[in-house]
C-alpha cells in the first residue's frame, strides 16, 4: 500500500504553505476513508468499484480533441463518378437481336447513366497525395476530393492496385495541404487505442474510438490481400479509405471493410496496415502505374493441425512449402517442399497471406531472412526477392468463330502472368483471362483462371495453337479444364 507516501506529500505541501490546514485535513480524511474502505472489502469475493467524479482539472480535460484537430484536416471525402451502359433485355440473345438488334424494341442504343460513389481518403503528402481504397474509385471516370472545410478539387489516379485494395491519388492543385504522417503498423499491439476518421453514410466527417482487437487477420475477399488490422472502432459504409490513427496522430491503417449482416457497424472493422500503404506509395513515387509484388519461385499452403502434428509442431502456424520452381531464388537458397516458413526478417508468419504481406513490405531486389523448419530442425536462409519472370510471351488472344471458347480471351501462362492475376501455384499452359458477357464461352460456363489442358485429345500448349484449333471448327468438342486444381471434362456438340 502506497497511501503513506501520499500522506507525506500532503504534509510537506502543508508545511510549504501550498495547502491550508483545512485542505490538508480534508485530503487526509479522504485517504483514510479509502484505506478503511479497502480493508473492509478485502475479504469480499467481488471487490467494490468506487466511482468518483474527477476532481483534478487536468483529468477533467482529458479528450481526443487535440489529436483530432491535428489529424482531421488531412482526412478527405472522395467522390467517384462512373458511366455505365443500360443493358437491353435482348442483348446477348441471338433470336431477339436478329429482329430488334441490341437496342431493344425501339431500336435505340442503350443510354449511359452515371453512378456515383462516396468514400474517404487520407492526405499523406503535402503536395496533395491521397490514399484511398481501390473499390472506392473502381471504374471511375471522374474523381473529386473534398476537404473537411468543404473545398473540392479535381484529382487523378497515380497508382491503382486492386489486389491490395489501395489507390494513390494526386489532387490537381499547387496548394500545400495538411497531411498525416505514416506510423509503423508492425508496432501495434492488441489493446492499443485507435481512432477511425471518415465519412460514414455521407453524413459528414465522423470520429470514432476503439482498440486494436486483433492483428494479421487473413483475406476478407478484398483482392488477394490477407493481412488486416481488426478494430472495434465503428466503421460504416463511407468510411472506406479513411484513417485509422494511433494516439500519436500517426496513420497506422486505411479503413477498408466491416463484418456485418445488417450493413452497419457490429464492432468488427478491418484496416490495411500503414506499412503496406508505404509500399504502394513508394511504387507510385517511382512512376509505376501498378504494384509489382516480389517473387521467390515457391508455392505455399496453410498448415493444418494434422500436418503440424506430423511435423512435431505444437501449433499450426507458418506457411508450408508445397513446391519450388527450378532455378528460382527459393531453389537456389535451398528451400525445399515440406519445409515450413516460420518467420521473415524476425516477424512471425501466421499463415500464407501473412507471408505474402511480409514479402511485399520487404520489396523487390532485397534479400529476406527466412527462419524455416526443415526436417525437424530450425535454420535460417536468405532469399533474394525478384520480379516474376515472363518465361513465355503472353500473346493474349480473343477467340472467335464457332467453338466453345468463342468470346474468351486466353494467354500463355507464366510466373509473371500468374502473379498479376493472383493465381497461386506453378501451373503452365493456356489460361482464360477474360470472358465476354453473353458469349458462347460465357453460356457454357467458362471462367477466368480456367486453364485449358486438352481440346479433342490435343494437348494445348500455346494461345496461338488454341486459336487455330477454334478457327478450324469441329462437329464435336471435347475439352478438359483445370479449375483450381480440379479437372473438368466437357463435351459440346
One Martini backbone bead per residue (centre of mass of N, CA, C, O) as a GRO file, in nm:
protein
  493
    1UNK     BB    1   0.097   0.036   0.022
    2UNK     BB    2   0.095   0.408  -0.080
    3UNK     BB    3  -0.048   0.624   0.118
    4UNK     BB    4   0.193   0.729   0.291
    5UNK     BB    5   0.315   0.898   0.061
    6UNK     BB    6   0.079   1.096   0.033
    7UNK     BB    7   0.089   1.206   0.319
    8UNK     BB    8   0.368   1.334   0.299
    9UNK     BB    9   0.303   1.528   0.069
   10UNK     BB   10   0.080   1.684   0.219
   11UNK     BB   11   0.253   1.774   0.456
   12UNK     BB   12   0.461   1.934   0.287
   13UNK     BB   13   0.253   2.128   0.162
   14UNK     BB   14   0.171   2.252   0.428
   15UNK     BB   15   0.451   2.355   0.517
   16UNK     BB   16   0.490   2.524   0.239
   17UNK     BB   17   0.184   2.654   0.185
   18UNK     BB   18  -0.002   2.511  -0.044
   19UNK     BB   19  -0.178   2.426   0.205
   20UNK     BB   20  -0.421   2.424   0.404
   21UNK     BB   21  -0.538   2.286   0.682
   22UNK     BB   22  -0.812   2.203   0.562
   23UNK     BB   23  -0.712   2.068   0.300
   24UNK     BB   24  -0.528   1.860   0.436
   25UNK     BB   25  -0.746   1.722   0.609
   26UNK     BB   26  -0.932   1.637   0.376
   27UNK     BB   27  -0.726   1.458   0.230
   28UNK     BB   28  -0.673   1.263   0.467
   29UNK     BB   29  -0.962   1.164   0.501
   30UNK     BB   30  -0.987   1.032   0.222
   31UNK     BB   31  -0.759   0.829   0.263
   32UNK     BB   32  -0.874   0.685   0.513
   33UNK     BB   33  -1.137   0.599   0.378
   34UNK     BB   34  -0.993   0.424   0.165
   35UNK     BB   35  -0.858   0.228   0.362
   36UNK     BB   36  -1.113   0.124   0.500
   37UNK     BB   37  -1.250   0.026   0.240
   38UNK     BB   38  -1.029  -0.175   0.159
   39UNK     BB   39  -1.044  -0.356   0.413
   40UNK     BB   40  -1.358  -0.415   0.411
   41UNK     BB   41  -1.320  -0.556   0.099
   42UNK     BB   42  -1.095  -0.783   0.112
   43UNK     BB   43  -1.301  -1.041   0.177
   44UNK     BB   44  -1.433  -1.015  -0.082
   45UNK     BB   45  -1.500  -1.151  -0.386
   46UNK     BB   46  -1.619  -0.859  -0.488
   47UNK     BB   47  -1.490  -0.579  -0.539
   48UNK     BB   48  -1.545  -0.261  -0.501
   49UNK     BB   49  -1.635   0.005  -0.719
   50UNK     BB   50  -1.515   0.326  -0.729
   51UNK     BB   51  -1.706   0.617  -0.805
   52UNK     BB   52  -1.575   0.924  -0.935
   53UNK     BB   53  -1.533   1.247  -0.967
   54UNK     BB   54  -1.326   1.439  -1.134
   55UNK     BB   55  -1.114   1.680  -0.966
   56UNK     BB   56  -0.902   1.717  -1.163
   57UNK     BB   57  -0.855   1.940  -1.416
   58UNK     BB   58  -0.689   1.755  -1.601
   59UNK     BB   59  -0.881   1.510  -1.610
   60UNK     BB   60  -1.133   1.672  -1.720
   61UNK     BB   61  -0.961   1.735  -2.006
   62UNK     BB   62  -0.975   1.474  -2.125
   63UNK     BB   63  -0.899   1.429  -2.485
   64UNK     BB   64  -0.915   1.390  -2.848
   65UNK     BB   65  -0.923   1.675  -2.975
   66UNK     BB   66  -0.623   1.749  -3.034
   67UNK     BB   67  -0.585   1.510  -3.231
   68UNK     BB   68  -0.814   1.574  -3.433
   69UNK     BB   69  -0.711   1.858  -3.520
   70UNK     BB   70  -0.462   1.737  -3.667
   71UNK     BB   71  -0.598   1.507  -3.858
   72UNK     BB   72  -0.876   1.586  -3.997
   73UNK     BB   73  -0.776   1.778  -4.238
   74UNK     BB   74  -0.649   1.502  -4.390
   75UNK     BB   75  -0.944   1.409  -4.417
   76UNK     BB   76  -1.135   1.292  -4.693
   77UNK     BB   77  -1.349   1.315  -4.961
   78UNK     BB   78  -1.462   1.071  -5.210
   79UNK     BB   79  -1.565   1.130  -5.549
   80UNK     BB   80  -1.721   0.895  -5.773
   81UNK     BB   81  -1.755   0.868  -6.133
   82UNK     BB   82  -1.958   0.650  -6.348
   83UNK     BB   83  -2.015   0.496  -6.657
   84UNK     BB   84  -2.313   0.322  -6.757
   85UNK     BB   85  -2.481   0.069  -6.927
   86UNK     BB   86  -2.784   0.001  -7.046
   87UNK     BB   87  -2.928  -0.297  -7.066
   88UNK     BB   88  -3.066  -0.501  -7.278
   89UNK     BB   89  -3.283  -0.775  -7.266
   90UNK     BB   90  -3.165  -0.874  -7.570
   91UNK     BB   91  -2.884  -0.902  -7.493
   92UNK     BB   92  -2.736  -1.208  -7.614
   93UNK     BB   93  -2.988  -1.277  -7.800
   94UNK     BB   94  -3.009  -1.398  -8.114
   95UNK     BB   95  -3.313  -1.384  -8.177
   96UNK     BB   96  -3.379  -1.082  -8.090
   97UNK     BB   97  -3.140  -0.943  -8.240
   98UNK     BB   98  -3.242  -1.009  -8.528
   99UNK     BB   99  -3.499  -0.806  -8.492
  100UNK     BB  100  -3.393  -0.560  -8.271
  101UNK     BB  101  -3.131  -0.579  -8.167
  102UNK     BB  102  -2.952  -0.416  -7.907
  103UNK     BB  103  -3.182  -0.187  -7.841
  104UNK     BB  104  -3.456  -0.314  -7.899
  105UNK     BB  105  -3.769  -0.227  -7.993
  106UNK     BB  106  -3.681   0.084  -8.069
  107UNK     BB  107  -3.359   0.061  -8.168
  108UNK     BB  108  -3.204   0.182  -7.938
  109UNK     BB  109  -2.946   0.267  -7.773
  110UNK     BB  110  -2.816   0.241  -7.486
  111UNK     BB  111  -2.796   0.430  -7.217
  112UNK     BB  112  -2.611   0.631  -7.016
  113UNK     BB  113  -2.506   0.620  -6.676
  114UNK     BB  114  -2.451   0.772  -6.355
  115UNK     BB  115  -2.233   0.671  -6.104
  116UNK     BB  116  -2.208   0.712  -5.745
  117UNK     BB  117  -1.947   0.746  -5.500
  118UNK     BB  118  -1.852   0.714  -5.146
  119UNK     BB  119  -1.562   0.821  -4.963
  120UNK     BB  120  -1.237   0.805  -4.835
  121UNK     BB  121  -0.934   0.988  -4.729
  122UNK     BB  122  -0.565   1.046  -4.721
  123UNK     BB  123  -0.328   1.279  -4.653
  124UNK     BB  124   0.042   1.214  -4.712
  125UNK     BB  125   0.093   1.478  -4.894
  126UNK     BB  126   0.141   1.822  -4.931
  127UNK     BB  127   0.086   1.791  -5.263
  128UNK     BB  128  -0.179   1.588  -5.272
  129UNK     BB  129  -0.151   1.300  -5.144
  130UNK     BB  130  -0.376   1.020  -5.178
  131UNK     BB  131  -0.540   0.772  -4.982
  132UNK     BB  132  -0.730   0.485  -5.095
  133UNK     BB  133  -0.962   0.282  -5.216
  134UNK     BB  134  -1.026   0.099  -5.490
  135UNK     BB  135  -1.343   0.054  -5.457
  136UNK     BB  136  -1.410   0.364  -5.468
  137UNK     BB  137  -1.273   0.407  -5.789
  138UNK     BB  138  -1.389   0.196  -5.957
  139UNK     BB  139  -1.438   0.300  -6.288
  140UNK     BB  140  -1.366   0.590  -6.285
  141UNK     BB  141  -1.398   0.918  -6.463
  142UNK     BB  142  -1.441   1.082  -6.184
  143UNK     BB  143  -1.248   1.270  -5.931
  144UNK     BB  144  -1.318   1.393  -5.602
  145UNK     BB  145  -1.193   1.622  -5.347
  146UNK     BB  146  -1.289   1.680  -5.001
  147UNK     BB  147  -1.260   1.881  -4.752
  148UNK     BB  148  -1.350   1.970  -4.429
  149UNK     BB  149  -1.407   2.280  -4.546
  150UNK     BB  150  -1.546   2.208  -4.855
  151UNK     BB  151  -1.327   2.185  -5.054
  152UNK     BB  152  -1.277   2.123  -5.403
  153UNK     BB  153  -1.108   1.865  -5.613
  154UNK     BB  154  -0.935   1.755  -5.856
  155UNK     BB  155  -0.829   1.422  -5.971
  156UNK     BB  156  -0.574   1.165  -5.997
  157UNK     BB  157  -0.429   0.866  -6.097
  158UNK     BB  158  -0.129   0.699  -6.007
  159UNK     BB  159  -0.234   0.433  -5.841
  160UNK     BB  160  -0.380   0.097  -5.893
  161UNK     BB  161  -0.463  -0.170  -5.648
  162UNK     BB  162  -0.668  -0.437  -5.619
  163UNK     BB  163  -0.532  -0.643  -5.426
  164UNK     BB  164  -0.492  -0.417  -5.185
  165UNK     BB  165  -0.707  -0.181  -5.204
  166UNK     BB  166  -0.526   0.056  -5.344
  167UNK     BB  167  -0.498   0.423  -5.386
  168UNK     BB  168  -0.335   0.689  -5.568
  169UNK     BB  169  -0.368   1.037  -5.540
  170UNK     BB  170  -0.388   1.359  -5.722
  171UNK     BB  171  -0.412   1.678  -5.658
  172UNK     BB  172  -0.518   1.951  -5.870
  173UNK     BB  173  -0.276   2.138  -5.711
  174UNK     BB  174  -0.047   2.395  -5.566
  175UNK     BB  175  -0.105   2.342  -5.292
  176UNK     BB  176  -0.087   2.317  -4.941
  177UNK     BB  177  -0.137   2.033  -4.735
  178UNK     BB  178  -0.256   1.854  -4.503
  179UNK     BB  179  -0.099   1.589  -4.305
  180UNK     BB  180  -0.017   1.244  -4.250
  181UNK     BB  181   0.173   1.041  -4.077
  182UNK     BB  182   0.345   0.755  -4.082
  183UNK     BB  183   0.326   0.455  -3.927
  184UNK     BB  184   0.399   0.156  -3.742
  185UNK     BB  185   0.211  -0.127  -3.767
  186UNK     BB  186   0.412  -0.335  -3.622
  187UNK     BB  187   0.373  -0.175  -3.333
  188UNK     BB  188   0.119  -0.300  -3.280
  189UNK     BB  189  -0.128  -0.385  -3.027
  190UNK     BB  190  -0.335  -0.546  -2.848
  191UNK     BB  191  -0.525  -0.261  -2.707
  192UNK     BB  192  -0.483  -0.031  -2.870
  193UNK     BB  193  -0.556   0.292  -2.929
  194UNK     BB  194  -0.801   0.414  -3.172
  195UNK     BB  195  -0.887   0.608  -3.466
  196UNK     BB  196  -1.175   0.674  -3.672
  197UNK     BB  197  -1.179   0.847  -3.994
  198UNK     BB  198  -1.476   0.973  -4.170
  199UNK     BB  199  -1.778   0.916  -4.405
  200UNK     BB  200  -2.052   0.800  -4.291
  201UNK     BB  201  -2.327   0.793  -4.500
  202UNK     BB  202  -2.267   1.107  -4.575
  203UNK     BB  203  -2.279   1.300  -4.297
  204UNK     BB  204  -1.980   1.333  -4.233
  205UNK     BB  205  -1.737   1.388  -4.037
  206UNK     BB  206  -1.609   1.111  -3.833
  207UNK     BB  207  -1.543   1.001  -3.490
  208UNK     BB  208  -1.389   0.702  -3.365
  209UNK     BB  209  -1.337   0.471  -3.098
  210UNK     BB  210  -1.079   0.224  -2.998
  211UNK     BB  211  -0.938  -0.095  -3.054
  212UNK     BB  212  -0.713  -0.338  -3.097
  213UNK     BB  213  -0.840  -0.675  -3.151
  214UNK     BB  214  -0.648  -0.753  -3.402
  215UNK     BB  215  -0.410  -0.942  -3.601
  216UNK     BB  216  -0.354  -1.084  -3.901
  217UNK     BB  217  -0.590  -1.095  -4.083
  218UNK     BB  218  -0.729  -1.251  -4.323
  219UNK     BB  219  -0.898  -1.279  -4.592
  220UNK     BB  220  -1.204  -1.073  -4.717
  221UNK     BB  221  -1.229  -1.043  -5.047
  222UNK     BB  222  -0.994  -0.819  -5.097
  223UNK     BB  223  -0.860  -0.958  -5.303
  224UNK     BB  224  -0.526  -1.088  -5.200
  225UNK     BB  225  -0.541  -0.965  -4.932
  226UNK     BB  226  -0.410  -1.096  -4.585
  227UNK     BB  227  -0.357  -0.822  -4.365
  228UNK     BB  228  -0.533  -0.723  -4.090
  229UNK     BB  229  -0.677  -0.480  -3.895
  230UNK     BB  230  -0.855  -0.506  -3.596
  231UNK     BB  231  -1.156  -0.319  -3.495
  232UNK     BB  232  -1.404  -0.143  -3.277
  233UNK     BB  233  -1.415   0.088  -3.443
  234UNK     BB  234  -1.640   0.253  -3.611
  235UNK     BB  235  -1.740   0.110  -3.930
  236UNK     BB  236  -1.882   0.244  -4.228
  237UNK     BB  237  -2.031   0.336  -4.488
  238UNK     BB  238  -1.770   0.565  -4.614
  239UNK     BB  239  -1.499   0.484  -4.455
  240UNK     BB  240  -1.359   0.410  -4.693
  241UNK     BB  241  -1.020   0.528  -4.678
  242UNK     BB  242  -0.977   0.596  -4.404
  243UNK     BB  243  -0.854   0.665  -4.082
  244UNK     BB  244  -0.608   0.502  -3.876
  245UNK     BB  245  -0.512   0.613  -3.553
  246UNK     BB  246  -0.303   0.697  -3.316
  247UNK     BB  247  -0.192   0.870  -3.018
  248UNK     BB  248   0.018   1.036  -3.230
  249UNK     BB  249  -0.122   1.087  -3.521
  250UNK     BB  250  -0.074   0.821  -3.681
  251UNK     BB  251  -0.077   0.624  -3.955
  252UNK     BB  252  -0.191   0.264  -3.938
  253UNK     BB  253  -0.454   0.281  -4.135
  254UNK     BB  254  -0.699   0.162  -4.383
  255UNK     BB  255  -1.016   0.168  -4.411
  256UNK     BB  256  -1.216  -0.119  -4.569
  257UNK     BB  257  -1.392  -0.307  -4.359
  258UNK     BB  258  -1.676  -0.516  -4.264
  259UNK     BB  259  -1.860  -0.708  -4.020
  260UNK     BB  260  -2.188  -0.766  -4.164
  261UNK     BB  261  -2.551  -0.816  -4.192
  262UNK     BB  262  -2.673  -0.500  -4.202
  263UNK     BB  263  -2.427  -0.272  -4.285
  264UNK     BB  264  -2.332  -0.216  -4.007
  265UNK     BB  265  -2.185  -0.176  -3.713
  266UNK     BB  266  -2.038  -0.461  -3.498
  267UNK     BB  267  -1.725  -0.417  -3.400
  268UNK     BB  268  -1.597  -0.515  -3.696
  269UNK     BB  269  -1.301  -0.396  -3.827
  270UNK     BB  270  -1.089  -0.308  -4.118
  271UNK     BB  271  -0.731  -0.262  -4.188
  272UNK     BB  272  -0.470  -0.138  -4.367
  273UNK     BB  273  -0.156  -0.129  -4.328
  274UNK     BB  274   0.086   0.119  -4.342
  275UNK     BB  275   0.318  -0.057  -4.462
  276UNK     BB  276   0.159  -0.107  -4.727
  277UNK     BB  277   0.120   0.186  -4.808
  278UNK     BB  278   0.423   0.248  -4.842
  279UNK     BB  279   0.470   0.061  -5.082
  280UNK     BB  280   0.272   0.206  -5.277
  281UNK     BB  281   0.403   0.485  -5.260
  282UNK     BB  282   0.679   0.406  -5.375
  283UNK     BB  283   0.571   0.311  -5.648
  284UNK     BB  284   0.444   0.583  -5.733
  285UNK     BB  285   0.710   0.754  -5.707
  286UNK     BB  286   0.841   0.567  -5.950
  287UNK     BB  287   0.591   0.559  -6.179
  288UNK     BB  288   0.392   0.343  -6.118
  289UNK     BB  289   0.070   0.191  -6.203
  290UNK     BB  290   0.167  -0.069  -6.047
  291UNK     BB  291   0.203  -0.337  -5.832
  292UNK     BB  292   0.498  -0.522  -5.769
  293UNK     BB  293   0.560  -0.837  -5.667
  294UNK     BB  294   0.730  -1.060  -5.518
  295UNK     BB  295   0.957  -1.338  -5.614
  296UNK     BB  296   1.073  -1.693  -5.538
  297UNK     BB  297   0.952  -1.978  -5.645
  298UNK     BB  298   0.699  -2.054  -5.443
  299UNK     BB  299   0.469  -2.274  -5.292
  300UNK     BB  300   0.182  -2.246  -5.072
  301UNK     BB  301   0.041  -2.362  -4.752
  302UNK     BB  302  -0.154  -2.426  -4.506
  303UNK     BB  303  -0.168  -2.535  -4.191
  304UNK     BB  304  -0.258  -2.813  -4.028
  305UNK     BB  305  -0.295  -2.999  -3.755
  306UNK     BB  306  -0.187  -3.263  -3.879
  307UNK     BB  307   0.072  -3.153  -4.006
  308UNK     BB  308   0.193  -3.028  -3.752
  309UNK     BB  309   0.208  -3.295  -3.591
  310UNK     BB  310   0.393  -3.449  -3.798
  311UNK     BB  311   0.626  -3.212  -3.746
  312UNK     BB  312   0.624  -3.132  -3.428
  313UNK     BB  313   0.404  -2.916  -3.383
  314UNK     BB  314   0.203  -2.726  -3.168
  315UNK     BB  315   0.133  -2.522  -3.404
  316UNK     BB  316  -0.050  -2.404  -3.699
  317UNK     BB  317   0.219  -2.222  -3.795
  318UNK     BB  318   0.259  -2.106  -4.117
  319UNK     BB  319   0.434  -2.203  -4.429
  320UNK     BB  320   0.393  -2.445  -4.663
  321UNK     BB  321   0.589  -2.612  -4.886
  322UNK     BB  322   0.472  -2.733  -5.207
  323UNK     BB  323   0.676  -2.574  -5.410
  324UNK     BB  324   0.964  -2.555  -5.647
  325UNK     BB  325   1.128  -2.368  -5.869
  326UNK     BB  326   1.351  -2.403  -6.095
  327UNK     BB  327   1.606  -2.167  -6.047
  328UNK     BB  328   1.507  -2.017  -5.820
  329UNK     BB  329   1.559  -1.841  -5.539
  330UNK     BB  330   1.459  -2.072  -5.354
  331UNK     BB  331   1.632  -2.297  -5.476
  332UNK     BB  332   1.915  -2.159  -5.432
  333UNK     BB  333   1.866  -2.137  -5.106
  334UNK     BB  334   1.715  -2.431  -5.014
  335UNK     BB  335   1.423  -2.463  -5.066
  336UNK     BB  336   1.174  -2.712  -4.969
  337UNK     BB  337   0.957  -2.940  -4.979
  338UNK     BB  338   0.812  -2.931  -4.639
  339UNK     BB  339   0.876  -2.674  -4.551
  340UNK     BB  340   0.864  -2.414  -4.287
  341UNK     BB  341   0.758  -2.090  -4.253
  342UNK     BB  342   0.801  -1.876  -3.962
  343UNK     BB  343   0.998  -1.636  -4.062
  344UNK     BB  344   1.047  -1.275  -4.152
  345UNK     BB  345   1.271  -1.079  -4.031
  346UNK     BB  346   1.142  -1.180  -3.734
  347UNK     BB  347   0.854  -1.223  -3.840
  348UNK     BB  348   0.571  -1.372  -3.796
  349UNK     BB  349   0.408  -1.653  -3.961
  350UNK     BB  350   0.074  -1.748  -3.966
  351UNK     BB  351   0.033  -1.738  -4.288
  352UNK     BB  352   0.028  -1.699  -4.627
  353UNK     BB  353  -0.069  -1.405  -4.621
  354UNK     BB  354   0.155  -1.305  -4.432
  355UNK     BB  355   0.386  -1.372  -4.622
  356UNK     BB  356   0.303  -1.179  -4.852
  357UNK     BB  357   0.327  -0.924  -4.679
  358UNK     BB  358   0.625  -0.946  -4.596
  359UNK     BB  359   0.739  -0.942  -4.886
  360UNK     BB  360   0.613  -0.672  -4.981
  361UNK     BB  361   0.764  -0.494  -4.752
  362UNK     BB  362   1.050  -0.547  -4.861
  363UNK     BB  363   1.098  -0.602  -5.168
  364UNK     BB  364   1.247  -0.563  -5.457
  365UNK     BB  365   1.598  -0.661  -5.445
  366UNK     BB  366   1.581  -0.805  -5.172
  367UNK     BB  367   1.665  -0.958  -4.878
  368UNK     BB  368   1.540  -1.241  -4.694
  369UNK     BB  369   1.491  -1.376  -4.372
  370UNK     BB  370   1.452  -1.720  -4.316
  371UNK     BB  371   1.261  -1.912  -4.094
  372UNK     BB  372   1.293  -2.268  -4.075
  373UNK     BB  373   1.142  -2.592  -4.105
  374UNK     BB  374   1.381  -2.871  -4.147
  375UNK     BB  375   1.377  -3.174  -4.058
  376UNK     BB  376   1.323  -3.082  -3.740
  377UNK     BB  377   1.491  -2.814  -3.808
  378UNK     BB  378   1.631  -2.508  -3.750
  379UNK     BB  379   1.672  -2.238  -3.996
  380UNK     BB  380   1.862  -2.008  -4.203
  381UNK     BB  381   1.771  -1.808  -4.496
  382UNK     BB  382   1.850  -1.638  -4.799
  383UNK     BB  383   1.624  -1.444  -5.012
  384UNK     BB  384   1.566  -1.325  -5.320
  385UNK     BB  385   1.367  -1.063  -5.437
  386UNK     BB  386   1.186  -1.087  -5.732
  387UNK     BB  387   1.084  -1.073  -6.051
  388UNK     BB  388   0.858  -1.207  -6.232
  389UNK     BB  389   0.883  -1.411  -6.495
  390UNK     BB  390   0.850  -1.411  -6.858
  391UNK     BB  391   0.892  -1.709  -7.012
  392UNK     BB  392   0.641  -1.628  -7.190
  393UNK     BB  393   0.451  -1.498  -7.404
  394UNK     BB  394   0.128  -1.406  -7.375
  395UNK     BB  395  -0.055  -1.381  -7.620
  396UNK     BB  396  -0.329  -1.241  -7.642
  397UNK     BB  397  -0.660  -1.389  -7.720
  398UNK     BB  398  -0.954  -1.367  -7.910
  399UNK     BB  399  -1.198  -1.590  -7.943
  400UNK     BB  400  -1.350  -1.708  -8.233
  401UNK     BB  401  -1.625  -1.835  -8.360
  402UNK     BB  402  -1.723  -2.192  -8.362
  403UNK     BB  403  -1.688  -2.233  -8.019
  404UNK     BB  404  -1.655  -2.276  -7.676
  405UNK     BB  405  -1.433  -2.012  -7.681
  406UNK     BB  406  -1.612  -1.794  -7.761
  407UNK     BB  407  -1.517  -1.489  -7.590
  408UNK     BB  408  -1.232  -1.571  -7.507
  409UNK     BB  409  -0.947  -1.478  -7.324
  410UNK     BB  410  -0.612  -1.577  -7.392
  411UNK     BB  411  -0.302  -1.709  -7.234
  412UNK     BB  412   0.022  -1.739  -7.151
  413UNK     BB  413   0.161  -1.900  -6.887
  414UNK     BB  414   0.327  -1.730  -6.615
  415UNK     BB  415   0.462  -1.601  -6.338
  416UNK     BB  416   0.374  -1.310  -6.409
  417UNK     BB  417   0.074  -1.367  -6.469
  418UNK     BB  418   0.006  -1.511  -6.206
  419UNK     BB  419   0.068  -1.261  -6.030
  420UNK     BB  420  -0.134  -1.058  -6.162
  421UNK     BB  421  -0.399  -1.265  -6.107
  422UNK     BB  422  -0.354  -1.434  -5.835
  423UNK     BB  423  -0.203  -1.710  -5.895
  424UNK     BB  424  -0.157  -2.010  -5.757
  425UNK     BB  425   0.113  -2.170  -5.854
  426UNK     BB  426   0.290  -2.373  -6.134
  427UNK     BB  427   0.128  -2.351  -6.376
  428UNK     BB  428   0.091  -2.439  -6.724
  429UNK     BB  429  -0.021  -2.267  -7.026
  430UNK     BB  430  -0.366  -2.196  -7.091
  431UNK     BB  431  -0.545  -1.900  -7.002
  432UNK     BB  432  -0.820  -1.745  -6.873
  433UNK     BB  433  -0.887  -1.385  -6.843
  434UNK     BB  434  -1.160  -1.347  -7.020
  435UNK     BB  435  -1.526  -1.277  -7.048
  436UNK     BB  436  -1.784  -1.241  -7.250
  437UNK     BB  437  -2.084  -1.128  -7.240
  438UNK     BB  438  -2.296  -1.367  -7.400
  439UNK     BB  439  -2.115  -1.577  -7.478
  440UNK     BB  440  -2.036  -1.896  -7.534
  441UNK     BB  441  -1.841  -1.925  -7.296
  442UNK     BB  442  -2.041  -1.812  -7.089
  443UNK     BB  443  -2.277  -2.023  -7.134
  444UNK     BB  444  -2.065  -2.277  -7.071
  445UNK     BB  445  -1.888  -2.176  -6.801
  446UNK     BB  446  -1.654  -2.011  -6.835
  447UNK     BB  447  -1.354  -1.896  -6.660
  448UNK     BB  448  -1.150  -1.721  -6.505
  449UNK     BB  449  -0.853  -1.930  -6.465
  450UNK     BB  450  -0.886  -2.124  -6.670
  451UNK     BB  451  -0.724  -2.423  -6.778
  452UNK     BB  452  -0.636  -2.540  -7.094
  453UNK     BB  453  -0.548  -2.870  -7.174
  454UNK     BB  454  -0.778  -3.006  -7.367
  455UNK     BB  455  -0.853  -3.065  -7.732
  456UNK     BB  456  -0.938  -3.327  -7.885
  457UNK     BB  457  -0.670  -3.475  -7.758
  458UNK     BB  458  -0.513  -3.197  -7.748
  459UNK     BB  459  -0.246  -3.038  -7.633
  460UNK     BB  460  -0.225  -2.727  -7.472
  461UNK     BB  461   0.041  -2.470  -7.511
  462UNK     BB  462  -0.097  -2.231  -7.684
  463UNK     BB  463  -0.286  -1.966  -7.795
  464UNK     BB  464  -0.243  -2.015  -8.098
  465UNK     BB  465  -0.336  -2.309  -8.106
  466UNK     BB  466  -0.628  -2.256  -8.006
  467UNK     BB  467  -0.710  -2.059  -8.229
  468UNK     BB  468  -0.678  -2.263  -8.464
  469UNK     BB  469  -0.875  -2.479  -8.366
  470UNK     BB  470  -1.127  -2.292  -8.353
  471UNK     BB  471  -1.120  -2.206  -8.660
  472UNK     BB  472  -1.164  -2.504  -8.782
  473UNK     BB  473  -1.339  -2.673  -8.625
  474UNK     BB  474  -1.615  -2.898  -8.502
  475UNK     BB  475  -1.862  -3.129  -8.435
  476UNK     BB  476  -1.691  -3.202  -8.170
  477UNK     BB  477  -1.633  -3.110  -7.822
  478UNK     BB  478  -1.338  -3.193  -7.631
  479UNK     BB  479  -1.266  -3.082  -7.294
  480UNK     BB  480  -1.008  -2.967  -7.053
  481UNK     BB  481  -1.010  -2.839  -6.719
  482UNK     BB  482  -0.840  -2.620  -6.484
  483UNK     BB  483  -0.999  -2.565  -6.158
  484UNK     BB  484  -0.820  -2.530  -5.893
  485UNK     BB  485  -0.718  -2.849  -5.945
  486UNK     BB  486  -0.980  -2.923  -6.110
  487UNK     BB  487  -1.108  -3.149  -6.330
  488UNK     BB  488  -1.286  -3.065  -6.641
  489UNK     BB  489  -1.524  -3.229  -6.845
  490UNK     BB  490  -1.630  -3.169  -7.190
  491UNK     BB  491  -1.929  -3.184  -7.413
  492UNK     BB  492  -1.981  -3.047  -7.749
  493UNK     BB  493  -2.232  -3.030  -8.032
   0.00000   0.00000   0.00000
